[in-house]
Amino acid sequence: MNSEDGWILSIDSLFITHRMQLRRVAYRILRDWDRADDVIHDAYLKIRDCIDNKSDVKQPIAYLFQTVRNMAIDQYRRSVFELDLFDSEEEGLLVPDKLRTPDLYLMHSQSLDLIMAALSELPDRICKVFVLYRLEGYTQRMIAEELKISVSLVNILIHTATHHCKEALSSRS
C-alpha cells in the first residue's frame, strides 16, 4: 500500500468516526442540516482529492474540522450574498403588470380594431402582402415568388399598407 492509499484510508476513517461532530460544526454556522451535510460531503471530496499537501498535514483531525468550518462559512456567505442580490419569488408576484392594465388593454384593442378596419379598406392584394409580411413572417422575396410579382412591388405594397394603417391610427388621436 502506498502513502496515497494510506492517506485516503485515514481520511475515510476520520470522516466516518467524526461525522456527527463535523455535521454539528457545519450546522452551527448554516442552521440547516441538509446544507451541513452538503458541506461535509464537499469537504470530504476536497480533502480526499487534495493529495499534494498530505505531507504538510500534521493533525488531520484539526485539518478536517477547519476545512468543514471554512467551507460552511463560505456557504453561509454565499447564501447571504444571494439573498441580498436576488429578491424572493413571492415579492415578484406582488409587482403590478404595467402592460396589462385595463386601460392599456382597451387602448390596444381599439388600435387593433382601427388597423383591421383600415386593412379592410385596402385592395385584396395589398392586404394579403401586408398580412404575409407582418403577421406570417414571410420575407419580401418569398411574397414576390408566391404572388408572382417583383420584390420592389412587394416593398411598395407593404409601404402603402403601413402608411394607410398609420393614418388610421393618427386620425383617432
N, C-alpha and C positions, 0 to 999 in steps of 0.2 A: 504494500500500500504506500503510495507516495504522499508527500506532505499536503498536496491539494486535496486528496481524498480524506485525509485526517482532518483538515480544516473544515470540510463540508460536514463530516460526521459530527465534529464537535459543535458546530453551529446548529445543526439539526437537533442534537440532544439538548442544547441550551434553549432553543426556541420551544421545544416540547416541554421541558422542565419549567420554564418561567413564563409560559404563555399567558396565564391568568394575571400575573403581575404586570406584564407588558401591556396587556389589554387595559388594565386599570390605569396605567400611566397615560395611555393614549386617551382613555375616556375622560380623565380629569381635565384634559385640555379641550377635547372636542365636544364633550357632553352628548355623545351619540355612540351607542355600542356598535352599530353597523359600520360607521366610519372608523371607529377604533380598530375593528377587525381588518378593514381595508388597509389601514396604515401599518398594522403588524405584518400583514401579508406582503405589502410593498417593501417594508424594511427587510423582511426575510429574503426576498428576491435580490434586493440591493446588496445586502451583506454577503449572501451566498455567491453572487457573481463577482464580488469585489475580491479578486484573487491577488491583485497587485500589492495591496498593503497588509496582507495577513501576517507578515513577519513583524510589522510595526505594532500590532495589537498585543499589548501586554496583559490587559484584563478584558477578555472577551465579553464577560457579563456586563461590565460597565459600558463597553463599546455598544453592545446590543441595546441597553436601556437608553443611552444617549442618542443613538440613531433613531429609535422609536419616538423619543421625545422631540427631537428636531423635526422629524417628518410630520408629527402631529401638529407642531407649531406651524409648519409650512402649510399644512392642510387647513388649519384654522384661519390663518392669514388670507389664504386664497379664497376661502368661503366668505370672509368678511368683505374682502375686496369685491367679489362678485355680487354680494348683496347690495353694496353701495353703487356698483356700476349698473346693475340691472334691477329694474323695479319688478315687483311680483306680478304675475299674470292677472291676478284679481284686480289690481289697480288699473290695468288696461281696459278692463270691462266697463269701468265707470266713465271712460272718456267718451264724450258725445261724438257721434259721427257727423261731421260737418257737411259731408257730401250727400246725406240722405235726410235732410230736414224736409218737412212737408212743403215749405215754400219753394225750396230748390227743386223738389220733385215736380211740383206743379209747373214751375217755370220751364224745366226741361221738357216736360210733357207738352206744354203749349208750343215750345220751339219745334219739337218733333212734328206736331200737327201742322205747323206752318210750312215746314220743309216738305212734308208729304203733299200738302195742297199745292205748293209751288212745283213739285215734280209732276204732279198730275196735269198741270197746265202745259208742260213741255211735250214736244212730239215724242213718239214712242222710241225712236232710235236714240235720241239724246238721253232720255230717261234710262234706257237699257244700258248705255255706255256708262252713265254715272253710277248706276247700281253695281254693275260689274266691277268698276274700278274702286269705288269707295266701300262697298259692302262685301263683295265677293273676293276682293283682294287680287283681281286679275291685273297683270301688267298691261301697259298700253299696247305693246306688241301682241300679246295674247288676244286682246279685244279686237285689234285690227285683223288678225288672222281669222278669228271666229266670225266677224261680221263682213269680212272681205272688203275692208276699206283701208285707207292709208293710216299710218301712225300719226301723221300730222293732223289728219281729220279727227282722229280719236282725241288728240290733245285739245283741239278746238271745241269739240263737243263737251268734253269734261269741263273746260273753262266756261263755256256757255251755261251749263247746268249749275256749276258752282256759283257763278255770278248771279244767276236768277234766284238761287236759294238765299244768298246773302242779301239781295234786295228785299226778298220777302221777310227776312228776319229784321232788317233795319226799318222797314215800314211799320213794324209792330211798335217800335220804341219811339 
